[in-house]
Amino acid sequence: VPPPPLLRAVIMGPPGSGKGTVSARIIKHFGVKHLSSGDLLRDNMQRTTEVGVLAKSYIDQGQLIPDHIMTQLMLNEIKHLDQYNWLLDGFPRTVAQAEALDKECHIDTVIDLDVPFETIKCRLTARWIHPASGRVYNLEFSPPKVQGIDDITGEPLVQREDDKPETVSKRLQAYDAQTKPVLEYYRKKGLLKSFSGTETNKIWPHIYAFLQTKLPDVSQKDAANPR
């Protein structure tokens, strides 16, 4: 029996959609290589490679990294993984990147985490901090005893810039504007698998079942109850 063809997958989802958690579970259960554009960028910037230095100059000016630079970075890395199953994360972010990727390899499936913006907004704006002590509260998981007040000192809690509703809204809108066309691109090709829901633990069994049709579960855990 010939081995099954290697999996070429992409995972997409807005910030706060649980993409990190889902990616980690896919790696654990299916032993795929995970290629994150963010990790790769940070690595190249740290090692001050040619592409890393170039990318940093855009980031320092508050600009988006041009398509051809991101594409070069990712495709270079993909070349080393040709005998593995892999999962791309954070790439492609634009249609131009998706087209460039298509020229190099055939993508099998695009996993899209379709989590309502309202859910994500609640999730991402739930963090409040007590600046003096660094204590962190999460309104969903570990709320303060009195809303907006530090348990120990009784001083007011604040939100970091990143966690403020208007900042979160901007990030989500930027993701939406940039990525909608990419989702559309893959939808037209029949490659898009959207998984909708508000809780990662409820979405995960569906993603797991879908990937099991393509790859064996390599984790020795109780496969009947994938977590």
Disulfide bonds with the S-S distance in Angstrom:
none
